[in-house]
Amino acid sequence: MQPTRTTRWKRQRIWKCVRWLALLLLLCVILRWFEHSQVYFPEKRFIAEGGALSRPFEDIYLKARDGVRLNGWFFPAKTNSTRAHLVILLFHGNAGNISHRLDHFDTLLETGVNLFALDYHGYGRSAGKPGEAETYLDALAAHGWLVQRGFAPASIIALGESLGGGVASELALGEPLGGLILQSTYTSIPDIGAELFPWLPVRLLATIKYDTQSRLPRIHVPVLIMHSRDDTMIRFRHAEKNFAAANEPKMIWELQGDHNDALESNRARYLEGVAKFLSLMETSVAR
């Protein structure tokens, strides 16, 4: 029996809906891939080892709560340092891995603190794949490792560099810390996406948030905002908004150079800002 005109019309309509749904599904997959590819740039290959700083260090492996094996470097403070009880927990930016940041480590270690830097899921020698939820698990694992190591939570300072600012602020919201440093950090990923891709409905479509600004009013530890007015990737207005949202005690410190050039442009200026913040923390504790 031949299908009726009504039946053929219904079939055509169903297939048309199926094609549209398939197209929408493909578009969603492409958008998710594009979003992820713009946020995470992991590098597996190491360009140096921690020993290149010619000082003691430990190559650390630990597990996140999802069972993924993570890798990080721990650099102890000098034994005669008056800040040997403090440790900076560094969350790096979205590209490379810990081996690309030896200059940064060397600068921070000049302040006399300990330093622990961890690679996120999928970065360097850490297993897994990067993602927002995964970076939060990484932060919890690193914080837990330092506490087990014997550091008091009030002696742990979370430092988030660029992408790492969103990771550090989430940790500060949920775990006890002594201080929070946001270096060249955004208010949120959708805010950055809207600036970079103004023709896309980024705020509507974004699934990766890292909403730093909204967390700051709920964080009650000393906060340092470090940013350069010459930053062409994350504009200085992000620093101003984050600073306005943060609670006292807080300080803002202007860096020099573009987004990735803070140390190259003026290492002494960077070091001075961190040192002043450590003094602010010590004054805050004394009160």
Contacts in CASP RR format, 6 or more apart in sequence:
PFRMAT RR
TARGET T0000
AUTHOR 0000-0000-0000
METHOD contacts of the structure
MODEL  1
MQPTRTTRWKRQRIWKCVRWLALLLLLCVILRWFEHSQVYFPEKRFIAEG
GALSRPFEDIYLKARDGVRLNGWFFPAKTNSTRAHLVILLFHGNAGNISH
RLDHFDTLLETGVNLFALDYHGYGRSAGKPGEAETYLDALAAHGWLVQRG
FAPASIIALGESLGGGVASELALGEPLGGLILQSTYTSIPDIGAELFPWL
PVRLLATIKYDTQSRLPRIHVPVLIMHSRDDTMIRFRHAEKNFAAANEPK
MIWELQGDHNDALESNRARYLEGVAKFLSLMETSVAR
3 11 0 8 1.000
31 205 0 8 1.000
32 207 0 8 1.000
35 205 0 8 1.000
35 206 0 8 1.000
35 207 0 8 1.000
35 208 0 8 1.000
36 131 0 8 1.000
36 208 0 8 1.000
38 193 0 8 1.000
38 196 0 8 1.000
39 94 0 8 1.000
39 131 0 8 1.000
39 163 0 8 1.000
39 189 0 8 1.000
39 208 0 8 1.000
40 94 0 8 1.000
40 130 0 8 1.000
40 131 0 8 1.000
41 94 0 8 1.000
41 95 0 8 1.000
41 96 0 8 1.000
42 95 0 8 1.000
42 96 0 8 1.000
42 97 0 8 1.000
42 120 0 8 1.000
42 122 0 8 1.000
42 123 0 8 1.000
42 124 0 8 1.000
42 130 0 8 1.000
43 95 0 8 1.000
43 96 0 8 1.000
43 97 0 8 1.000
43 100 0 8 1.000
43 123 0 8 1.000
43 124 0 8 1.000
44 97 0 8 1.000
44 122 0 8 1.000
44 123 0 8 1.000
44 124 0 8 1.000
44 125 0 8 1.000
45 124 0 8 1.000
46 97 0 8 1.000
46 99 0 8 1.000
46 124 0 8 1.000
46 125 0 8 1.000
47 99 0 8 1.000
47 100 0 8 1.000
48 99 0 8 1.000
48 102 0 8 1.000
49 99 0 8 1.000
50 57 0 8 1.000
50 59 0 8 1.000
50 73 0 8 1.000
50 75 0 8 1.000
50 99 0 8 1.000
50 102 0 8 1.000
51 57 0 8 1.000
52 102 0 8 1.000
53 75 0 8 1.000
53 102 0 8 1.000
53 105 0 8 1.000
53 106 0 8 1.000
53 109 0 8 1.000
55 75 0 8 1.000
55 109 0 8 1.000
56 75 0 8 1.000
56 76 0 8 1.000
57 73 0 8 1.000
57 74 0 8 1.000
57 75 0 8 1.000
57 76 0 8 1.000
58 73 0 8 1.000
58 74 0 8 1.000
58 75 0 8 1.000
58 76 0 8 1.000
59 71 0 8 1.000
59 72 0 8 1.000
59 73 0 8 1.000
60 71 0 8 1.000
60 72 0 8 1.000
60 73 0 8 1.000
60 74 0 8 1.000
60 116 0 8 1.000
60 145 0 8 1.000
61 69 0 8 1.000
61 70 0 8 1.000
61 71 0 8 1.000
61 72 0 8 1.000
62 69 0 8 1.000
62 70 0 8 1.000
62 72 0 8 1.000
62 141 0 8 1.000
62 142 0 8 1.000
62 145 0 8 1.000
63 69 0 8 1.000
63 70 0 8 1.000
63 141 0 8 1.000
64 70 0 8 1.000
64 121 0 8 1.000
64 134 0 8 1.000
64 137 0 8 1.000
64 138 0 8 1.000
64 140 0 8 1.000
64 141 0 8 1.000
65 137 0 8 1.000
65 140 0 8 1.000
65 141 0 8 1.000
66 134 0 8 1.000
66 137 0 8 1.000
68 121 0 8 1.000
68 126 0 8 1.000
68 127 0 8 1.000
68 128 0 8 1.000
68 134 0 8 1.000
68 137 0 8 1.000
69 126 0 8 1.000
69 127 0 8 1.000
70 118 0 8 1.000
70 119 0 8 1.000
70 120 0 8 1.000
70 121 0 8 1.000
70 126 0 8 1.000
70 127 0 8 1.000
70 138 0 8 1.000
70 141 0 8 1.000
70 142 0 8 1.000
71 98 0 8 1.000
71 118 0 8 1.000
71 119 0 8 1.000
71 124 0 8 1.000
71 125 0 8 1.000
71 126 0 8 1.000
72 98 0 8 1.000
72 116 0 8 1.000
72 117 0 8 1.000
72 118 0 8 1.000
72 119 0 8 1.000
72 125 0 8 1.000
72 126 0 8 1.000
73 98 0 8 1.000
73 105 0 8 1.000
73 115 0 8 1.000
73 116 0 8 1.000
73 117 0 8 1.000
74 114 0 8 1.000
74 115 0 8 1.000
74 116 0 8 1.000
74 149 0 8 1.000
75 105 0 8 1.000
75 109 0 8 1.000
75 114 0 8 1.000
75 115 0 8 1.000
75 116 0 8 1.000
76 84 0 8 1.000
76 114 0 8 1.000
77 83 0 8 1.000
77 84 0 8 1.000
77 86 0 8 1.000
77 87 0 8 1.000
77 109 0 8 1.000
77 112 0 8 1.000
77 113 0 8 1.000
77 114 0 8 1.000
78 84 0 8 1.000
78 112 0 8 1.000
81 112 0 8 1.000
81 113 0 8 1.000
82 112 0 8 1.000
83 111 0 8 1.000
83 112 0 8 1.000
83 113 0 8 1.000
83 278 0 8 1.000
84 112 0 8 1.000
84 113 0 8 1.000
84 114 0 8 1.000
85 151 0 8 1.000
85 152 0 8 1.000
85 155 0 8 1.000
86 112 0 8 1.000
86 113 0 8 1.000
86 114 0 8 1.000
86 155 0 8 1.000
86 157 0 8 1.000
86 278 0 8 1.000
87 113 0 8 1.000
87 114 0 8 1.000
87 115 0 8 1.000
87 116 0 8 1.000
87 146 0 8 1.000
87 151 0 8 1.000
87 155 0 8 1.000
87 156 0 8 1.000
87 157 0 8 1.000
88 108 0 8 1.000
88 113 0 8 1.000
88 114 0 8 1.000
88 115 0 8 1.000
88 116 0 8 1.000
88 157 0 8 1.000
88 159 0 8 1.000
88 181 0 8 1.000
89 116 0 8 1.000
89 118 0 8 1.000
89 139 0 8 1.000
89 142 0 8 1.000
89 143 0 8 1.000
89 146 0 8 1.000
89 156 0 8 1.000
89 157 0 8 1.000
89 158 0 8 1.000
89 159 0 8 1.000
89 168 0 8 1.000
89 171 0 8 1.000
90 101 0 8 1.000
90 104 0 8 1.000
90 105 0 8 1.000
90 108 0 8 1.000
90 115 0 8 1.000
90 116 0 8 1.000
90 117 0 8 1.000
90 118 0 8 1.000
90 159 0 8 1.000
90 160 0 8 1.000
90 161 0 8 1.000
91 118 0 8 1.000
91 120 0 8 1.000
91 135 0 8 1.000
91 138 0 8 1.000
91 139 0 8 1.000
91 158 0 8 1.000
91 159 0 8 1.000
91 160 0 8 1.000
91 161 0 8 1.000
91 163 0 8 1.000
91 164 0 8 1.000
91 165 0 8 1.000
91 166 0 8 1.000
91 167 0 8 1.000
91 168 0 8 1.000
91 171 0 8 1.000
92 98 0 8 1.000
92 100 0 8 1.000
92 101 0 8 1.000
92 104 0 8 1.000
92 117 0 8 1.000
92 119 0 8 1.000
92 160 0 8 1.000
92 161 0 8 1.000
92 162 0 8 1.000
92 163 0 8 1.000
92 164 0 8 1.000
93 160 0 8 1.000
93 161 0 8 1.000
93 162 0 8 1.000
93 163 0 8 1.000
93 164 0 8 1.000
94 162 0 8 1.000
94 163 0 8 1.000
94 164 0 8 1.000
96 123 0 8 1.000
96 124 0 8 1.000
97 119 0 8 1.000
97 123 0 8 1.000
97 124 0 8 1.000
97 125 0 8 1.000
98 117 0 8 1.000
98 118 0 8 1.000
98 119 0 8 1.000
98 123 0 8 1.000
98 124 0 8 1.000
99 124 0 8 1.000
101 117 0 8 1.000
103 263 0 8 1.000
104 161 0 8 1.000
104 263 0 8 1.000
105 115 0 8 1.000
105 117 0 8 1.000
107 263 0 8 1.000
107 267 0 8 1.000
107 270 0 8 1.000
107 271 0 8 1.000
107 274 0 8 1.000
108 115 0 8 1.000
108 159 0 8 1.000
108 274 0 8 1.000
109 115 0 8 1.000
110 271 0 8 1.000
111 271 0 8 1.000
111 274 0 8 1.000
111 275 0 8 1.000
111 278 0 8 1.000
113 157 0 8 1.000
113 278 0 8 1.000
114 151 0 8 1.000
116 142 0 8 1.000
116 145 0 8 1.000
116 146 0 8 1.000
118 126 0 8 1.000
118 138 0 8 1.000
118 139 0 8 1.000
118 141 0 8 1.000
118 142 0 8 1.000
119 125 0 8 1.000
119 126 0 8 1.000
120 126 0 8 1.000
120 130 0 8 1.000
120 131 0 8 1.000
120 134 0 8 1.000
120 135 0 8 1.000
120 138 0 8 1.000
120 167 0 8 1.000
121 127 0 8 1.000
121 128 0 8 1.000
121 129 0 8 1.000
121 130 0 8 1.000
121 131 0 8 1.000
121 134 0 8 1.000
121 135 0 8 1.000
121 137 0 8 1.000
121 138 0 8 1.000
122 128 0 8 1.000
122 129 0 8 1.000
122 130 0 8 1.000
123 130 0 8 1.000
126 138 0 8 1.000
128 134 0 8 1.000
131 208 0 8 1.000
132 208 0 8 1.000
132 209 0 8 1.000
132 210 0 8 1.000
135 164 0 8 1.000
135 167 0 8 1.000
136 167 0 8 1.000
136 170 0 8 1.000
136 171 0 8 1.000
138 167 0 8 1.000
139 158 0 8 1.000
139 167 0 8 1.000
139 168 0 8 1.000
139 170 0 8 1.000
139 171 0 8 1.000
140 171 0 8 1.000
140 175 0 8 1.000
143 153 0 8 1.000
143 156 0 8 1.000
143 158 0 8 1.000
143 171 0 8 1.000
143 175 0 8 1.000
146 156 0 8 1.000
147 153 0 8 1.000
147 156 0 8 1.000
153 175 0 8 1.000
153 176 0 8 1.000
153 177 0 8 1.000
153 178 0 8 1.000
154 176 0 8 1.000
154 177 0 8 1.000
154 178 0 8 1.000
154 285 0 8 1.000
155 178 0 8 1.000
156 176 0 8 1.000
156 177 0 8 1.000
156 178 0 8 1.000
156 179 0 8 1.000
157 177 0 8 1.000
157 178 0 8 1.000
157 179 0 8 1.000
157 180 0 8 1.000
157 181 0 8 1.000
157 278 0 8 1.000
157 281 0 8 1.000
158 168 0 8 1.000
158 171 0 8 1.000
158 172 0 8 1.000
158 177 0 8 1.000
158 179 0 8 1.000
158 180 0 8 1.000
158 181 0 8 1.000
159 168 0 8 1.000
159 180 0 8 1.000
159 181 0 8 1.000
159 183 0 8 1.000
160 166 0 8 1.000
160 167 0 8 1.000
160 168 0 8 1.000
160 181 0 8 1.000
160 182 0 8 1.000
160 183 0 8 1.000
160 185 0 8 1.000
161 183 0 8 1.000
161 184 0 8 1.000
161 185 0 8 1.000
162 183 0 8 1.000
162 184 0 8 1.000
162 185 0 8 1.000
162 186 0 8 1.000
162 234 0 8 1.000
162 259 0 8 1.000
163 210 0 8 1.000
164 185 0 8 1.000
165 182 0 8 1.000
165 183 0 8 1.000
165 185 0 8 1.000
165 186 0 8 1.000
165 210 0 8 1.000
165 212 0 8 1.000
166 185 0 8 1.000
166 186 0 8 1.000
166 210 0 8 1.000
166 211 0 8 1.000
166 212 0 8 1.000
167 210 0 8 1.000
168 180 0 8 1.000
168 181 0 8 1.000
168 182 0 8 1.000
169 180 0 8 1.000
169 182 0 8 1.000
169 185 0 8 1.000
169 212 0 8 1.000
169 215 0 8 1.000
169 216 0 8 1.000
169 219 0 8 1.000
170 210 0 8 1.000
170 215 0 8 1.000
171 177 0 8 1.000
172 179 0 8 1.000
172 180 0 8 1.000
172 215 0 8 1.000
172 219 0 8 1.000
172 221 0 8 1.000
173 215 0 8 1.000
173 218 0 8 1.000
173 219 0 8 1.000
177 221 0 8 1.000
178 221 0 8 1.000
178 222 0 8 1.000
178 281 0 8 1.000
179 221 0 8 1.000
179 222 0 8 1.000
179 223 0 8 1.000
179 224 0 8 1.000
179 281 0 8 1.000
180 219 0 8 1.000
180 221 0 8 1.000
180 222 0 8 1.000
180 223 0 8 1.000
180 224 0 8 1.000
181 223 0 8 1.000
181 224 0 8 1.000
181 226 0 8 1.000
181 274 0 8 1.000
181 277 0 8 1.000
182 212 0 8 1.000
182 223 0 8 1.000
182 224 0 8 1.000
182 225 0 8 1.000
182 226 0 8 1.000
182 239 0 8 1.000
182 242 0 8 1.000
183 226 0 8 1.000
183 227 0 8 1.000
183 255 0 8 1.000
183 262 0 8 1.000
184 226 0 8 1.000
184 227 0 8 1.000
184 228 0 8 1.000
184 231 0 8 1.000
184 234 0 8 1.000
184 255 0 8 1.000
184 259 0 8 1.000
184 262 0 8 1.000
185 212 0 8 1.000
185 225 0 8 1.000
185 227 0 8 1.000
185 234 0 8 1.000
185 238 0 8 1.000
185 239 0 8 1.000
185 242 0 8 1.000
186 192 0 8 1.000
186 210 0 8 1.000
186 212 0 8 1.000
186 234 0 8 1.000
186 238 0 8 1.000
187 211 0 8 1.000
187 212 0 8 1.000
187 213 0 8 1.000
187 238 0 8 1.000
187 241 0 8 1.000
187 242 0 8 1.000
188 209 0 8 1.000
188 210 0 8 1.000
188 211 0 8 1.000
188 212 0 8 1.000
188 213 0 8 1.000
188 214 0 8 1.000
189 206 0 8 1.000
189 208 0 8 1.000
189 209 0 8 1.000
189 210 0 8 1.000
189 211 0 8 1.000
190 202 0 8 1.000
190 203 0 8 1.000
190 206 0 8 1.000
190 209 0 8 1.000
191 213 0 8 1.000
191 238 0 8 1.000
192 234 0 8 1.000
192 238 0 8 1.000
193 200 0 8 1.000
193 202 0 8 1.000
193 206 0 8 1.000
194 202 0 8 1.000
194 203 0 8 1.000
195 235 0 8 1.000
212 242 0 8 1.000
213 241 0 8 1.000
213 242 0 8 1.000
213 245 0 8 1.000
214 245 0 8 1.000
216 223 0 8 1.000
216 242 0 8 1.000
216 245 0 8 1.000
216 246 0 8 1.000
216 247 0 8 1.000
217 245 0 8 1.000
217 246 0 8 1.000
217 247 0 8 1.000
219 246 0 8 1.000
219 247 0 8 1.000
220 247 0 8 1.000
222 249 0 8 1.000
222 250 0 8 1.000
222 277 0 8 1.000
222 280 0 8 1.000
222 281 0 8 1.000
222 284 0 8 1.000
223 243 0 8 1.000
223 246 0 8 1.000
223 247 0 8 1.000
223 249 0 8 1.000
223 250 0 8 1.000
223 251 0 8 1.000
224 250 0 8 1.000
224 251 0 8 1.000
224 252 0 8 1.000
224 253 0 8 1.000
224 273 0 8 1.000
224 274 0 8 1.000
224 277 0 8 1.000
224 280 0 8 1.000
225 239 0 8 1.000
225 242 0 8 1.000
225 243 0 8 1.000
225 246 0 8 1.000
225 250 0 8 1.000
225 251 0 8 1.000
225 252 0 8 1.000
225 253 0 8 1.000
226 239 0 8 1.000
226 252 0 8 1.000
226 253 0 8 1.000
226 255 0 8 1.000
226 262 0 8 1.000
226 270 0 8 1.000
226 273 0 8 1.000
226 274 0 8 1.000
227 234 0 8 1.000
227 236 0 8 1.000
227 238 0 8 1.000
227 239 0 8 1.000
227 252 0 8 1.000
227 253 0 8 1.000
227 254 0 8 1.000
227 255 0 8 1.000
228 236 0 8 1.000
228 254 0 8 1.000
228 255 0 8 1.000
228 256 0 8 1.000
228 257 0 8 1.000
228 258 0 8 1.000
228 259 0 8 1.000
228 261 0 8 1.000
228 262 0 8 1.000
228 265 0 8 1.000
229 236 0 8 1.000
229 254 0 8 1.000
230 256 0 8 1.000
230 257 0 8 1.000
230 258 0 8 1.000
231 257 0 8 1.000
231 258 0 8 1.000
231 259 0 8 1.000
232 258 0 8 1.000
232 259 0 8 1.000
233 258 0 8 1.000
233 259 0 8 1.000
234 259 0 8 1.000
239 252 0 8 1.000
240 252 0 8 1.000
243 250 0 8 1.000
243 252 0 8 1.000
249 280 0 8 1.000
249 283 0 8 1.000
249 284 0 8 1.000
251 276 0 8 1.000
251 277 0 8 1.000
251 280 0 8 1.000
253 273 0 8 1.000
253 276 0 8 1.000
253 277 0 8 1.000
255 262 0 8 1.000
255 265 0 8 1.000
255 266 0 8 1.000
255 269 0 8 1.000
255 270 0 8 1.000
256 262 0 8 1.000
256 265 0 8 1.000
256 266 0 8 1.000
256 269 0 8 1.000
257 264 0 8 1.000
257 265 0 8 1.000
257 266 0 8 1.000
262 270 0 8 1.000
263 270 0 8 1.000
END
